[in-house]
Amino acid sequence: MSLPQEIISGFTFEKDNPTWKAILMLLDASIEAEAADALSKDNKGEDRAWHSGRTASLISFKDIIINTRNEVLADIGKPPEQYDSGEIG
């Protein structure tokens, strides 16, 4: 897939970038919070569906940005980055 230059530039940064780490941490915390709300005894029916949908959307978004980052790395001849299997998403 051919990515726009803005995306290529935005995803071309050195490993261990603090902003990238912060984004992934924020996504993981949001995924965990939405999943907890979906499973909460306090939520019923459509509220569970709402939080489940938000959880799925956040996981999908995280996958998109990680896959885009790895695609950009491959295009510039660098190996993909690995993420801990213990991470949510």
Buried (B, 14 or more C-beta within 10 A) or exposed (E): EEBEEEEBEBBEEEEEEEEBEEEBEEBBEBBBBBBEBBEEEEBEEEEBEBBBEBBBEBBEBBEEBBEBBBBBBEBEEEEEEEEEEEEBB
